Amino acid sequence: MSLETSFEEISPCIVGFIFKLTRTHVGERPIFPPIIGTGFLADESGIAVTNRHVVEVFDRLPRHPQTGEFPIAAFMFLRGDEGKSMQFLVLEIKHWSGLQSFTSTGDWYGSKVPDIGFVRLDIREVPFLTMADADYSVRVGMKISTIGYPMGSLPLTVMGKLNQLTPFLRQGIVSSVFPFPTAKPHGFTIDVMQQGGSSGSPIFPFGESKVIGMMSSSVIDCVEFETNQGIKLSVPQNTNISIAESGHIIQQALDGYRNTFRDAAASVPTLHEVRDRFPQGPGTDTLDWQSLGKSPLFNKTGS
């Protein structure tokens, strides 16, 4: 499978988590809600996987001061009719939970408690991703790709408007495996920089669609320097060594979440019903492009 094809298969399963309440000046509207993290659908019932540290933010953000409305929602960008347009869906959150404890029968070299969280969305009958379960699914040096929202909404609005309607596809390699190459690694690192918003991004073998892991955190390098006033400062800097949780650990936690939080899905709308609520944007065939060469600015002579 080509990387282009894998992106087309994976991106409908990617969700972003947004903060719906944003303080602005009177009369102004935000270009796009702030994105606080990424997740991916892992069950047709609407369960999204993300990091525990992402869902822990849900409890700390203030609710609407007048209505008490919960301030977090999820969103998806989906292709419209015949793939010629994009559709933006906003999804309400029904429940969230983070992995709180973890035990191992032998020595453990990964995170003390893997950074895994789950969010049940108010939607069902959705496309979803599966975890790679074969031994040695993660190998040092293998090419990988990841899809998510690094730097939050900034790259989506860098032109001063909503200029992008898809998550970011990035690529790199597996840099190391915890504790060494083994059939079921305790974690691993990749050489794709972890940035705010990319937490919870799924990781895939290059050109494939099964999840081998999820971006979690970064190895931070502290640079120390002294100011002209003799004050010593230590400034943390991000690195390209990003820590990932392994897919087989995510699968075990997902199985436990399913068993613990079973609920009736009859009242939850299907993806088809949700899509009917939201308008689709203009198709690419209807966009009107004008060549700069035809502008009067390019027909003048002299300086």
C-alpha positions in Angstrom: 0.0 0.0 0.0 1.3 3.5 -0.8 1.6 6.2 1.8 -1.0 8.2 0.0 -3.5 5.3 0.1 -2.8 4.6 3.8 -3.5 8.2 4.6 -6.8 8.1 2.8 -7.7 5.0 4.8 -6.5 6.2 8.2 -7.5 9.9 8.3 -11.3 9.2 8.6 -10.4 7.5 11.9 -8.5 10.4 13.4 -10.2 12.8 15.8 -9.1 16.0 17.4 -10.1 17.3 20.8 -11.0 20.9 21.0 -11.8 23.5 23.7 -15.1 25.0 22.8 -14.8 28.1 25.0 -12.3 30.7 23.8 -11.9 34.2 25.2 -12.0 36.8 22.4 -12.5 40.5 22.0 -16.1 41.7 21.6 -17.4 41.1 18.1 -14.5 38.7 17.2 -14.8 35.0 16.5 -12.0 32.5 16.7 -10.8 31.1 13.4 -10.8 27.6 14.8 -11.2 26.2 18.3 -7.9 25.4 20.1 -6.9 21.7 19.7 -5.6 20.1 22.9 -4.8 16.6 21.6 -5.3 13.9 19.0 -7.1 10.5 19.2 -8.1 7.7 16.9 -11.2 5.6 16.7 -10.5 2.0 17.9 -14.0 0.5 18.0 -17.2 0.9 15.8 -19.1 2.0 19.0 -17.3 5.3 19.1 -14.4 4.6 21.5 -11.4 6.8 20.7 -7.9 6.1 22.1 -5.6 9.0 23.2 -3.2 9.7 26.0 -4.1 9.7 29.7 -2.5 13.2 30.1 -4.9 14.4 27.4 -8.1 13.2 29.2 -6.8 14.5 32.5 -7.0 18.0 30.9 -10.8 17.5 30.5 -11.3 17.7 34.3 -9.2 20.8 34.7 -10.7 23.1 32.1 -13.5 25.5 33.3 -17.1 25.0 32.2 -19.2 27.7 30.6 -19.7 30.4 33.3 -23.5 30.8 32.6 -24.7 27.4 31.2 -22.2 25.0 32.9 -21.7 23.4 29.4 -18.8 20.9 29.2 -16.1 22.7 27.3 -14.5 19.8 25.4 -15.7 18.2 22.1 -14.2 16.0 19.5 -14.1 16.7 15.7 -13.5 14.8 12.5 -12.7 15.9 9.0 -14.3 13.5 6.5 -14.4 13.4 2.7 -17.7 14.4 1.2 -19.6 13.1 -1.7 -17.3 11.3 -4.3 -14.3 12.6 -2.4 -14.6 16.1 -3.9 -15.3 18.0 -0.7 -14.6 17.9 3.0 -17.1 17.7 5.9 -16.4 19.0 9.5 -18.2 17.0 12.2 -18.4 18.1 15.9 -18.9 15.2 18.3 -20.1 15.4 21.9 -18.2 13.4 24.6 -20.1 10.9 26.7 -17.3 9.5 28.9 -13.6 9.5 29.4 -11.1 7.5 31.4 -7.4 7.2 31.8 -5.4 4.1 32.6 -4.7 4.3 36.4 -2.7 1.2 37.2 -0.5 -1.4 35.6 1.2 -4.6 36.7 3.7 -6.9 35.0 4.7 -10.4 35.9 8.3 -9.7 35.2 10.7 -6.7 35.0 9.1 -3.8 33.2 11.1 -1.2 31.2 8.3 1.1 29.9 6.3 3.8 31.5 5.4 3.0 35.1 1.7 3.4 34.1 1.4 3.6 30.3 0.1 6.9 29.1 -3.2 5.6 27.7 -6.7 7.1 27.9 -10.1 6.5 26.3 -12.9 8.7 25.2 -16.4 7.4 24.3 -18.0 9.7 21.7 -21.6 10.3 21.0 -21.6 8.4 17.8 -21.5 4.7 16.5 -21.0 2.7 13.4 -17.8 4.5 12.7 -14.6 3.4 10.8 -11.9 2.3 13.2 -8.3 1.2 13.4 -6.9 -2.1 14.7 -3.7 -2.8 16.6 -0.9 -4.8 15.1 -0.7 -8.1 17.2 2.1 -10.0 15.5 5.4 -10.5 17.3 8.1 -8.1 16.3 5.6 -5.6 14.9 8.1 -2.9 16.0 11.7 -3.1 14.9 14.5 -0.6 15.2 15.0 1.1 11.9 11.6 0.4 10.4 10.0 3.3 8.6 6.9 4.6 10.3 4.2 7.3 9.7 2.0 9.1 12.2 -1.2 11.2 11.7 -2.4 13.9 14.1 -2.5 17.6 15.0 1.0 18.7 16.0 1.0 22.3 17.3 -2.8 22.2 17.7 -4.8 24.5 15.5 -1.8 26.7 14.5 -0.9 24.9 11.3 -4.6 24.8 10.3 -4.9 28.6 10.5 -1.3 29.7 9.7 -2.7 31.8 6.8 -4.9 33.8 9.1 -7.9 31.7 8.1 -8.9 28.0 8.2 -6.5 26.9 5.4 -6.3 23.2 6.0 -9.0 20.5 6.5 -7.0 17.4 7.2 -4.7 16.2 10.0 -0.9 16.1 9.4 0.9 13.0 8.0 4.5 12.8 9.1 7.1 10.1 8.7 10.3 8.8 10.4 11.8 5.6 11.8 11.7 3.6 15.0 14.8 4.9 16.8 14.9 2.4 19.7 12.8 -0.3 21.4 12.4 -0.8 25.2 14.5 -2.5 26.6 15.9 -4.0 23.4 14.6 -5.7 20.3 11.9 -8.1 21.5 8.7 -9.7 20.4 6.4 -7.5 22.5 8.3 -4.3 23.4 7.6 -2.3 26.5 7.6 0.9 24.5 9.7 2.5 21.8 10.9 5.8 20.4 10.5 7.4 17.0 12.3 10.3 15.4 9.2 12.4 14.9 9.1 15.4 17.2 6.4 15.4 19.8 4.6 18.8 19.9 1.5 20.1 21.6 -1.6 18.6 20.0 0.2 15.5 18.6 -0.3 13.6 21.8 -2.5 10.6 21.0 -1.4 10.3 17.4 -1.4 6.7 16.1 1.8 5.3 14.6 1.9 2.9 11.6 4.4 0.9 9.6 5.2 2.9 6.5 2.3 2.6 4.0 0.2 0.3 6.3 -2.9 1.0 8.4 -2.5 -1.2 11.6 -1.5 0.7 14.7 1.9 -0.3 16.3 1.8 2.4 18.9 0.8 5.9 19.9 2.8 9.1 20.5 3.0 10.0 24.1 5.9 12.3 25.2 9.3 13.6 24.4 12.8 13.3 25.7 13.5 16.9 26.8 17.0 18.4 26.7 17.7 21.2 29.1 20.1 23.8 27.9 21.8 25.9 30.6 23.2 29.4 30.1 24.1 32.5 32.1 22.7 36.0 31.5 24.7 39.2 31.5 23.5 39.7 35.0 25.0 36.5 36.1 21.7 34.6 36.5 21.9 31.0 35.5 18.9 29.6 33.6 18.0 26.2 32.4 15.7 26.1 29.3 14.0 22.9 28.4 14.1 22.1 24.6 12.1 19.5 22.7 14.0 16.9 20.8 13.2 14.5 17.9 13.3 11.6 20.3 9.6 10.9 21.0 8.4 8.2 23.3 5.6 5.9 22.1 3.2 3.4 23.9 3.1 0.0 22.3 0.1 -1.2 20.4 -0.2 -4.5 22.2 -0.4 -2.6 25.6 -3.0 -0.3 24.1 -5.1 -3.3 23.0 -5.0 -4.8 26.5 -6.1 -1.5 28.1 -8.8 -1.2 25.4 -10.2 -4.6 26.2 -10.4 -3.7 29.8 -12.2 -0.4 29.1 -14.7 -2.2 26.9 -15.5 -4.6 29.7 -15.8 -2.0 32.4 -17.8 0.7 30.5 -20.4 -1.1 28.5 -23.4 1.0 27.8 -26.5 0.9 25.7 -25.9 2.3 22.2 -29.5 2.5 20.9 -29.8 6.2 21.8 -26.4 7.1 20.2 -26.6 8.4 16.6 -24.8 6.6 13.8 -22.2 8.3 11.7 -24.6 8.5 8.8 -27.1 10.4 11.1 -24.5 12.7 12.4 -23.3 13.6 8.9 -26.8 14.5 7.9 -26.7 17.2 10.5 -23.7 19.0 9.1 -23.4 20.7 5.7 -20.7 19.7 3.3 -18.3 22.4 2.1 -17.9 23.3 -1.6 -16.5 20.7 -3.9 -13.1 21.1 -5.4 -14.7 21.4 -8.8 -16.6 24.5 -7.7 -13.5 26.4 -6.4 -12.7 29.4 -8.6 -9.0 29.9 -9.2 -7.5 33.0 -10.8 -4.0 33.1 -12.2 -1.9 35.9 -10.7 -0.5 36.4 -14.2 -3.8 37.9 -15.3 -3.9 40.5 -12.5 -3.3 44.1 -13.5 -0.4 44.2 -11.0 1.5 41.9 -13.3 0.8 43.9 -16.5 2.5 47.1 -15.4 5.8 48.1 -16.9 8.7 49.8 -15.1 9.4 49.7 -11.3 
